Amino acid sequence: MELTVVNLEKKYKTKPVLKGISFTIEKGELIGLVGPNGAGKSTLMRSILGLEEIEKGQVTLNGYHPTDSNYFKYISFLPSDNYLYMQLSGYDHLAFVATIYEIPTSEIDAVIELIGIRSYVNQPVKSYSYGMRQHLLIALSILTKPAIILMDEPFNGLDPTSTIELKQLIRTLHGQGISIVVSTHNLDILEDLTSKIWFIKDGHLITDKLDPEQSTAFEIKYLYDGDIDQLLLTSGYDYELKKNSILTNPSTDIDVYLKWLLEHGVGIQAVTPVNRRLEEVYKEFYEV
Ligand SMILES: Nc1ncnc2c1ncn2[C@@H]1O[C@H](COP(=O)(O)OP(=O)(O)OP(=O)(O)O)[C@@H](O)[C@H]1O
């Protein structure tokens, strides 16, 4: 599976929203898509899904374009809007999609088991909670065995239980080799799910903001009898003092810093890499 986007541009009337976006997603990648309100996340997803006309640029999935019906064999969408039929049951929805895609009934049952919706799948959707509806939408999105699923803010409105279950489900689908793109405003959830996080800013897609090489700080457990804060102030390096440990700034050369500490009588007990929090990167990048 390979999704390739080359120089994608999108305008609403005269307002440019996507300004030449290019990327490739390969089989089994789990990508988080981040950006403030109005940045263009939904527009990007809708364009990839063929829901927006592509005026400039190219989108290709396994060699097919969104103007070819074969394209839709490989991709599915978990929309942020609920488009379910209230009077119909979850099973009715699944059976409907199965008929269109000529999927055997046994596969509906397998999906019901995987998503864990057996106990309510025969009830009308109007009786479902928000989380139950979300589960049904996910069941629908995987029934067609897509190679890639785009999820637009799938955690919105979920309680902690459903959030944990959805995270687990995303991991399971990812473990099965499905590529997933998740857009969400919840940075903690995203950080927990993947280290591959893409940012949208000013119509551009930034894919290397969370380079692990650049984002690793270190936590140093130390032993020191004197006033450590006083000493570190003289070092010229940025740091954060925690209980019995020093958190370095990601730009600090750790070897040089450790040498400096030792030379100034600080005992080193342990040095542990700490990834920079996504929220910090976000704040810096979007100047929050
Ligand atoms: N159908 C449309 N017609 C005109 N403008 C639109 C349309 N859809 C989106 N826009 C505009 O395009 C920009 C990007 O919107 P989009 O919904 O893609 O952002 P988003 O990153 O998904 O935002 P959010 O996080 O709020 O969902 C916004 O300025 C929005 O007002």
The ligand as a Gaussian input file, in Angstrom:
#p B3LYP/6-31G(d) Opt

LIG

0 1
 N      -16.719000      24.143000       2.331000
 C      -15.977000      25.189000       2.667000
 N      -16.171000      26.394000       2.128000
 C      -15.423000      27.470000       2.437000
 N      -14.403000      27.435000       3.335000
 C      -14.155000      26.248000       3.930000
 C      -14.921000      25.077000       3.649000
 N      -14.417000      24.055000       4.407000
 C      -13.412000      24.588000       5.105000
 N      -13.237000      25.891000       4.845000
 C      -12.207000      26.767000       5.410000
 O      -10.956000      26.157000       5.181000
 C      -10.101000      26.282000       6.317000
 C       -9.675000      24.911000       6.795000
 O      -10.794000      24.228000       7.333000
 P      -10.684000      22.743000       7.879000
 O      -12.068000      22.322000       8.294000
 O      -10.006000      21.908000       6.867000
 O       -9.733000      22.924000       9.129000
 P       -9.409000      21.926000      10.312000
 O       -7.928000      21.958000      10.518000
 O      -10.019000      20.597000      10.072000
 O      -10.131000      22.678000      11.523000
 P      -10.828000      22.117000      12.852000
 O       -9.729000      21.687000      13.749000
 O      -11.543000      23.321000      13.362000
 O      -11.754000      21.010000      12.446000
 C      -10.899000      27.087000       7.331000
 O      -10.523000      28.427000       7.230000
 C      -12.343000      26.912000       6.901000
 O      -13.108000      28.042000       7.247000

